[in-house]
Amino acid sequence: MKHLEKIVFLIVLLIVGGLAYWALSGDSTQGPDVASDIPPVSGMVSLASYSGVPPSAQVQWPEPLPQDEEGKWLYRVFTPPVLYIVDGRFDPVPPLPPGPIVDPVKEEPFGVALTDIQRNQYRLQLDAIYETRLDDVESAVLSFENVYASQTERPTISIKKGETNEEFGFRVEDIRREETRIGGGLEREHIATITDLRTGKTVLLSDRDTLFEEGVALVFESTINPSEKATANEVGQTFQMNEATYTISEVNLDNSAVQLVKESEKLEVPEVKTLTVQKSQPVEVPSSPSPEPPPEASSESTDESFESLFN
């Protein structure tokens, strides 16, 4: 067994020695020395004659392309961009130098609101028609509303064509029915012709529309100083408010709208505006602070009270 180990050891030693010899003598087996093929150079040699490439007098670099849609972010070769911090953000454009502080011009408010259009109804209104015979409006009973009836007066008056009511001072002269076809339906309207015995005028009353007296009261309120109010009655009338003059140029009762013309020393040209009825805005009252909750008892005082029960 000992002889076998010696034989194996001898073989391994021979192999290692051979590999070491091959490694140390391997460089001599390569090809000829490359450096020996380069002829020696003496004297000054120019770059052009050595490389064979003529030197370029100037390099033409292409223009940089913008990296954003606005064309501000440009990167040149070998040149880092110059950045500025504007409002906490990087920006390639320098911030504008601070200029003089200019107060913004405050727009002159119109200063007036239309709060109400007051109109008085005619004292009688045609309320309903009750036909006693089918499609015979001539014999129908007409019901009129007594608009300003007191607690002791009748709220409605029933009367027929040709009759007179002395108590309320009117006589029914005529009653007719008008029919209008709208789409697939039929719209009916009854119109009564009466004589007002108190004024001697002929009045037309409809069961579909409200009849108003002549005249109107337009109520205006200042939006700057709500305590200032004004009332006007007709087109062309003027009133003073907010150190300005307002003139009523147009009144549209169907749309509840009034057109005003404002003239003031602060205005270069008169200002025209159409107002519709707007109710006054309620004054906001600050809410009262909620009462603070009572302070909680500290744990120390609670413990002392608890211990005092046993002392």
Secondary structure, DSSP 8 states (H G I E B T S, - for coil): -HHHHHHHHHHHHHHHHHHHHHHHTSGGGS-S-SGGGS----S---HHHHH-----S---------SSTTS----BTTB----EEETTEEESS------------------EEEEEEE--B-SEEEEEEE-SSTT-GGG-EEEEEETT--TTS-SEEEEETT-EETTTTEEEEEEEEEEEEETTEEEEEEEEEEEETTT--EEEEESSS--B-S--EEEEEESS-TT-EEEE-STT-EEEETTEEEEEEEEETTTTEEEEEEE-TT-SS-EEEEEEB---------------------HHHHHHHHHHTT-
